[in-house]
Amino acid sequence: MPIPKRVGIVGYGHLGQFLEAAISKREDLEVAFIWNRSPGALSHLDQRLVCHDLTDFASFSPDLVVEVAHPDVSKQYGALFLKEADYLVGSPTALADAELEASLRTVAQSGTRGLYLPAGALWGSMDLRKMADLGTLQGLKITMKKHPSSFKLKSPLKELNDGVSGSAVTLYDGPVRGLCPLAPNNVNTMAAAAVAAHNLGFDGVNGCLISDPALTDRHIVLVEAEGKGGFRVCTERVNPAAVGAVTGNATYNSFLSSVVAAGAMGPGVHLC
Ligand SMILES: NC(=O)c1ccc[n+]([C@@H]2O[C@H](COP(=O)([O-])OP(=O)(O)OC[C@H]3O[C@@H](n4cnc5c(N)ncnc54)[C@H](O)[C@@H]3O)[C@@H](O)[C@H]2O)c1
């Protein structure tokens, strides 16, 4: 039997709890540690797995650290994680900070460990990456449509969304870089797209966020890619999701697949 990959989980909210439960059912993965900002939430766990201080994470010997807490974690600990383990950034909106993206890329490309970004709800990430590598990707727009209660937004988008009733409203339409700080929990898929489409990046990939009261049971993600000579691909992903859910059901399983895949590709920046 192969040796299980030891996974450190940083954050114990919806996604962290889902991962802990899913990992415990698998033979190819095991929990190395769990950290949470409020340690009280971890009191029911085997205390040998609880990391109280993230600067001490390496003592748990993780092969992979998975951030499922907040974009700020990468700013504070991303480079530290990458020195000792592969690092899967669950909140890739953090990379809209150009300085942070550059510094994590440098550490990932010069060391022995890889920086991994989950494809999340992004369909066709590998195709976008291939086109970006060849420089043939000329345009990319990601449109995300959700029920107003599924958004966790910052001002001024928050106020705009609070006023939505009846018909759908476009909250934002422009470069993904400007949207990430305003909707850090909702547009991880767009951030993953900006990393996959690296020839366009956060300034060149367009993000459109639509608040639609009619979407009571699903999230919708449209990917529109354009290439040379009239090449065009458009996909629509319809993901069942309860009213108020920030993350659609299928995205949890997609995230678990990313945890399984992360770590196999060596140094550098990878989508998985
Ligand atoms: N890439 C993807 O496909 C994808 C999917 C779902 C969620 N996410 C991201 O993963 C993260 C967790 O999602 P969730 O649904 O579990 O959220 P959640 O709100 O259920 O849990 C977040 C956890 O992190 C903690 N936390 C909040 N702010 C923090 C901070 N500044 N520093 C440290 N800890 C903090 C909270 O206490 C909580 O335990 C979010 O950033 C979310 O945007 C990504």
The ligand as an ORCA input file, in Angstrom:
! r2SCAN-3c Opt
* xyz 0 1
  N     -10.952     27.485     -4.292
  C     -12.160     27.014     -4.066
  O     -12.735     26.305     -4.867
  C     -12.833     27.371     -2.791
  C     -14.050     26.787     -2.455
  C     -14.629     27.122     -1.241
  C     -14.006     28.014     -0.393
  N     -12.829     28.576     -0.744
  C     -12.128     29.505      0.134
  O     -11.634     28.762      1.233
  C     -11.724     29.575      2.411
  C     -12.564     28.827      3.444
  O     -13.877     28.620      2.946
  P     -15.034     28.069      3.905
  O     -16.234     27.901      3.072
  O     -14.519     26.914      4.694
  O     -15.225     29.340      4.868
  P     -15.764     29.378      6.352
  O     -16.169     30.789      6.612
  O     -16.734     28.295      6.603
  O     -14.459     29.048      7.242
  C     -13.342     29.880      7.291
  C     -12.480     29.515      8.493
  O     -11.318     30.333      8.501
  C     -11.305     31.168      9.657
  N     -10.849     32.517      9.294
  C     -11.599     33.535      8.823
  N     -10.840     34.621      8.623
  C      -9.590     34.284      8.972
  C      -8.362     34.984      8.973
  N      -8.265     36.249      8.592
  N      -7.266     34.308      9.391
  C      -7.356     33.027      9.772
  N      -8.500     32.311      9.801
  C      -9.606     32.938      9.392
  C     -12.701     31.141     10.247
  O     -12.616     31.279     11.628
  C     -13.188     29.755      9.822
  O     -12.763     28.766     10.730
  C     -12.341     30.918      1.995
  O     -11.314     31.874      1.793
  C     -13.028     30.575      0.702
  O     -13.106     31.697     -0.139
  C     -12.238     28.246     -1.912
*
